[in-house]
Amino acid sequence: MKEIKLRFSDVSIGEMKKVMTAYVNALVRQGFLHMTKKGNYEVASNHVPLQTVDEAFKRDAFLFH
């Protein structure tokens, strides 16, 4: 476990939590993380690496829609 200190100015803690939660949820959807129990996540060991450029394009298109 590591502690992370974030620096921000005109952003509320609530807004920061929303952004962080959205980012973690995106990592879960992409298969990079999985939830072990509420609020705890582990790196997914079964994430399949990309094999082709087409797979990379499809993944990236999904991320930015």
Contacts in CASP RR format, 6 or more apart in sequence:
PFRMAT RR
TARGET T0000
AUTHOR 0000-0000-0000
METHOD contacts of the structure
MODEL  1
MKEIKLRFSDVSIGEMKKVMTAYVNALVRQGFLHMTKKGNYEVASNHVPL
QTVDEAFKRDAFLFH
6 16 0 8 1.000
8 16 0 8 1.000
24 33 0 8 1.000
24 41 0 8 1.000
26 63 0 8 1.000
27 33 0 8 1.000
27 41 0 8 1.000
28 34 0 8 1.000
28 35 0 8 1.000
28 41 0 8 1.000
30 59 0 8 1.000
30 62 0 8 1.000
30 63 0 8 1.000
31 44 0 8 1.000
31 47 0 8 1.000
32 43 0 8 1.000
32 44 0 8 1.000
32 47 0 8 1.000
33 41 0 8 1.000
33 42 0 8 1.000
33 43 0 8 1.000
33 44 0 8 1.000
34 41 0 8 1.000
34 42 0 8 1.000
34 44 0 8 1.000
35 41 0 8 1.000
36 42 0 8 1.000
50 56 0 8 1.000
50 59 0 8 1.000
END
